[in-house]
Amino acid sequence: MPSVAVKLYSVFFKFLLKHRLQNRIQTLTLLDESTTNPYGVTTRPEETVSASNPSFTDGVATKDIHIDPFTALSIRIFLPESSLSPPEQPDPKTNLRSSQQRDPNGLQHRRNSYGTPNIGAPRDDQRRNSFDGVNLRSDNNVYRGYSPLPQKSRKLPIMLQFHGGGWVSGSNESVANDFFCRRIAKLCDVIVVAVGYRLAPENKYPAAFDDGLKVLNWLAKQANLAECSKSLGSGARGVGAEFTKAEVQRHIVDAFGASVVEPWLAAHGDPSRCVLLGVSCGANIADYVARKAVEAGRLLDPVKVVAQVLMYPFFMGSVPTQSEIKLANSYFYDKAMCMLAWKLFLPEEEFSLDHPAANPLIPNRSPPLKRMPPTLTVVAEHDWMRDRGIAYSEALRKVNVDAPVLEYKDAVHEFATLDMLLKTPQAQACAEDISIWVKKYISFRGHEFSY
């Protein structure tokens, strides 16, 4: 059973959540559909937020970007300090022989593939050297992007993260989400892009889902623009043009005159190794984005979604499951609160527990489950939505999709991401377990784990 402190905090949390949901309902009654603002909000005034910090505090630098001028959609990029390590280029045959000499069974090699920060280094060819002039720090340890210092950049996988909060609260820049994303960035050795999607009831379905897909398309655009800037830089030098490479990059601007090439992602991001991670209702968004990525196929090139992680997904259904009956009055997010959140999120005329946003197993939903990426599902023993996540994972495994389930004993909904529980051993263990599984799909061939 959860500790006494967790139980007491759960009572306080429910009272506060109920009060906030009632306020949202009152706000909804005052809203006129003809006067609603599609710009929306991504952070509530009562949310405790953490300011972005471009210096490598705690081993991770962060920056905020408002990527859509017509909505409040924004992202926070978490860049781990390991990205600043110059990529090594070892001889694979030499390493293989030496590892076999050290350990004939290959166990030492497996351990090295986990701990070495420079695995999967890019090849030394002209195309990858086009970003070799990077000044990664200034005198006060602040990341400065591009400047003419001859240093190569290490490429890291990109993880899109969608926060929880029952559609109506939460933020990509909250203190709790900032802490969680920093932890994941360091453990998984990835660039985390935390999505600040628009909240309900100001922006109902499908606003949050559209925002998630828009960020994925933005990543694809960034990758293509970075390649374009490389080509322009090389071409300019070939014909003796006056512009330097940095000047060419600055000349790729959007309609508002701002540079559209995001330097952190251009220098360090590898969009061909993209992972989606969703927390609670964010897991529903992640699953939707994964489906759309499968449908888009090569239209998203070079972005490729290689895996997704669904942490205690916010799945629903019209036929009650055993956990929904037994744990309806569970800790923190009970069934009554979640039903109210869904009513605030879904348009009144579309409300249904079998809505495509709520139930991933409705018949005739495209694309077929067998085309979904590998999916890790994290569930908690005392979460009334537990069985929904397990059922989805079982359906994926039936069509030969790698879809394991990690169930944590004595755990509650959001046990690894809630502010009060973030520093518990169980939350740390969950993040480590996620990193172990994710690295199977983001590591280069020859550096994966063996299980």
N, C-alpha and C positions, 0 to 999 in steps of 0.2 A: 504493500500500500504506500501511497505518497506520504511524505513526512507531514507533521503537524503544521509546520510553517507553510508548506505548499497548500495545504487545505485551507488555512486561514487566509492566505493571499488570494486563493481562488474565490472565496466568498466576497472579498473586497473587489476583486477584478470583475466579477459578475455584476455587482451593484453598479460599479462605474460604467461598465459596458452597456448595461440596460439604460442608464441615464443618458448616455451618448446616443444610443439608438433611438430613444424617444425624442431627443433633440433633433435628430436627423429626420424623423417622421414629421415633426412640427415644421421643419424647414421645407419638407416636401410638399406639405399642404399649402404653404405660402408661395411655392413656385408655380408660375404659369408657364406651360409648355411653350407658349409663343414668345416668352421673354427669357427663357433659359439661355445661359451663356455656354456655348460649346467649348470655350477655352478651358473651363474646369479648374479643379484644384487637385494637387498631388500630396499636399501636407496640411493637416489640420493645425489650427493655432495652439491647441493643447498638446501637440506632439513635441516631445523633447528631441531636438535635432542636434547632430554633430556637424560642425563646419568642416568643409573640405580642406585638405592640407596637402599641398604639392610636395612637401618635404617627406622623406621616408621615415615618418614617425612609426615606431613599432614595426619597421620593416616594410611598410606599405605606403605609397603615395596616392592621394586621391584628388580628383577634380570633378566639378559639376559642369554639364553641358546641356543647354536647352536646345534640343534638336529640331523642334517644330515651331515655327513662328506663329502658327494659327491655334495651337493648343498649349496647355501647360506641360506637355510631355517632356520629360527630362531624364538624364541618366547621370549616374555617378560612376566613374572609372576607378577601379582599385588596381594599381600597378605594383606588384611585389618587387622588392629590391633585388631579387635574384635575376630579374630581367636585365640588370646592368652588367652582369658577368659576361665577359667576352666569350663567344661560343668556341668551344674546343673542337678540334677536328682530329680525333684519334684514328689510327688505322684499325678497322674492325677486325681484321685477321690477327693483328698483333694482340689486341685486347682479348680475343677469344682464346688464343694460345696461352696467354699469361693467366687468364682466369681458370683455364683447365688445369694448368700446372698448380695453381694455388688450391683448387678444389675440384677434384675429378668429377664430382657430382653436380657441379655447376651452382652450388648454393651460394658461394661467395659472389658470383656474378649476379644472381638474383638480388642480393642485398645491395650491391652497388647500383643496380638499375633504379632502386628506390631512392637512394640518398644522394646521388650525384646531381648537382644543380644544372649541369651543362649537357644533359643527354639530348640526343636528337638535334645536334648542331647543324645549321644549314651548310650546304656545300659552298666551297670557295669558287663561285663563278661570277661573271660580270653582272648578271642580273641581280644577284643578292648583294653585291657590293655597292649598289647604287645608293644605299643609305649609310655609307661608311663614315660620313662626317657628322658625328653626333656628340655634342657636349652634354653629358648626362647630368651634370651638377654644376652649380655655381658656388661661390665662396661660402654661402650660407646654407649649403646642402639642399637647394631647391632645384627640382628637375626643370630644365630649361628647353627641352626639345632639341631642335636642330641648331647647330653652330659648327663652324669648320674645324672640328677636331677629328683626326683620323682614328675612329674607333667603330668597330662593327657592333651590330645590335643582335641580341638574342631574341628569337621568336618564341612566343608562348601561346598556348591555346586560349580561347576566349570563352568565358562562361557568362551567359545571360541569366541574371537572377531576378526573380519576381517575388516581392515581399508579400507577407500575409496581412491580415487585418479585417477579414470578413467583408471585403469590398468597400467599406465605408471609412476605414481608418488605416493606420500604418503609413510608412513612408520609406522611400529608398535612402533617405538621409537621416533617419532616426538613429538615436544612439545605439539601440539594440541591433538594428540592421547593419549599421556601420561596423560594429564589433564582429558580428557574424561574418560579414563579407571579408573583412580583414583576415579572419581566421581561415576561411575557405581559400582565399587567394594564396596564403602562405603554405597551407597543407597540400593543396592540389597543384601548386606552382602554376597558376593560371592568372590571366587578367580577368577580373570580375567586372561586368558591366551591370550595375543595379538599376533596374528600370523604375522610374517614377511615373506610373500610369495614373490616369484620371480616376478619381474616386466617385462612388455613388453617395447619395442619390442625385447629385448635381448632373452627373453623366452616367446614365444607366447602360446596361448591356446594349450594344457590343463595344462600348468605348474602351474599356480596359483591354479587351481582346484585340481590338484594332491597334491599340498603342503597342502591345507586345509584338505584333507582326510588323508594325512600322519600324520598330527598333531593329528587327532582324534585317529588313530591307535596307535600313540605314547602314548597317554593318557591311552589307554587300556593296552598297554605293561607295563607302569609304575604301574598301579593298580595291575596287576598280579605279577610283580616283588616285589612290596611292600608286598603282601600276601605271596609270596615265602620267603621273608626275615623273616617274622614273623614265618613261619613254621620252617625254619632252626634254628632260634634263640631258639624256644621252644624245638625243637628236640635235639639241641646241649646240652641244659641244662638237658634234660631227660636222656641222655646217658652219662653224665659226660664229655662232650667234653671240650677242652681247650679254645675254642673261646667264647668270650662274645657276646652278641647280637649286639653291635655296630661293633665288629670285623667281625661278619658274614655278616652284611650289606655291609661292605667295601670290602668283598671278592666276592660280586656279581659285576663283572666288564664286560665291553664289550671287543671287540677284540682289542681295542686301550689301554686297561688297565685302563680306566676311570670308576668310579662308575656309574652304570646305574640307581640306585634308587635315584630319585629326592626327597630330604628330605622335602621340603615345601609341595609338593603334597602328599607325603606318610604320613606325619603327619596330614595334615589339609584338604586334598581334598576328596570329596565324588563324585566319577565318576558316581554313579547311579543317580545323579541329575545334568545332564549336559545340559546347555542352549547354543544355538548358537546365536550370534548377529553380523549382517553384516551391514556395512555402505556403501551406494551407490553401487559401483561395488562389495564391500565386501558382500553385501546382496545376490548377485548372487552366490558367493562362499558358503555362509552359506546355501542357499537353496539346492545347489548341495550336500554338505556334509550331510544335513538332509536326502536327498533322498538315498544316499549311506548307511547311518546308518540304514534306514528302510529296505533296501535290505539285509544288513548284518545280521540284527536281533541279535540273541544271540551269533553270532561270535564275537561281540564287547564286550561281557560281561567282566567286570562288568559295562562298560560304557553304559549309556542309555540317549539318547537325549529326554528330556521331553518337550522342547519348543524351538521356535526360534523367533527372533526379526529381522525384515527386515526394516531398516531405509532408506527411499526413495530409493528403489531398482532401479538398473540400467537396467530395463527390456526394451526390444525393440520388434518390430513386423513389418511385412511388410504392414499391413493395418493400416493407421494412425488413431489415436484416436482424440477425440475432444481437449484434452489438448495439444497434439502434434501439432495440427494445430493452435490453439489459442496462445500457449505460446512457439512457436518454438524459439523465440529470447528472452528467459527468462533470469533471472539473473544468473550470475556465469557460470553455465554449460548449454550453449544453445545447440540446436540440432546439429548445424554444428560441434561444438567442440566434442560432444559426438560421432558423426559418425566417425570423424577422429580418436578418441581414439579406437573405435571398429575395425577400419581398421588396427591399429597398433597391436591390440591384437589377432585378428583372422588370421590364415593363409590365404593367398590370395585365394587359391583354395577352402576354406571353407566359405568365407565371405558370410553371409546372415543375414538379420534382423530376420529371423526365425530360426537362429541357436539355438541348445539346450541350449547354454550358455546365450543366449539373451532372448529367449521367453520361459517362463515356461509353457505356455498353448498350445504348439504344440501337434497335435494328436498323440496318441499311445506312449506317453512318460511314462516310468516306473519310480518308482512304481505308482499305482493308487493314485490319490489325497486323497482318503479317508483314506489312511494309513499314511499320513503326520502328523507330530506332530502339536500341537497347535501353531498358527502363528500369531504374532502381527505385523501389517504393519503400519509404520509411513510415512505419506506423507505431503507435503507442498503445500499450495494453489498456489504458483507461480512457481511450478516445472512442466516442460513440460512432465515429465515422470510419473506424478501423476496418471493418469488414468490406466496405466499398473499395478501399485501396487494395486489399488482398484479392478481391474478386477480379479487379481489373488486371492485376499482375498475373493471376491464374489464366485469364483469357489470353493474355499475350503469350504466355508460355505454351499454351495449347497450339499456337501457330508458329512455334519455334523461334520466338523472340526471347533474347536473354532478358529476363525480367525477375530478378530476385527480390525478396522481401526481407527487410530488416525490421524485426519487431522488438521493441525495448520494454522489458519488464518494469512494472511499477511506474511507467512513464505516462505523461498526460499530453494533451494536444499542445503543440508548439513547445515541447520540453527542451528543444535544442536551440530555440530562437527567441523565446520570451525573455524580456529584460532580467527578470528575477532569477531565471534558471540558466542563463548563458554560461556562467562560470562553474557550473556543477560538473563533476567528473563524467556524468552521463552525456551531457551536451558535448564535451570535448571528445568523448569516445565516438559519438555519432558522427562528428565532423571527420574524425580520422577514418572511420569505416567508409564514409562517402568518398574520401580521397583515394583509398585503396581501390575501390571499385572503378572510380572514374579514370584512374591512371591506366586501366586496361585499354581504354579507348582513345586516350589522348597521347600516349607514348608512341614514339616512332617504332617501326618494326625492328625487333631485336632488343628492345629495351622494355618490353611489356613484362608484367608480372606473370608468373607461371603458377597455376592453381591445381 
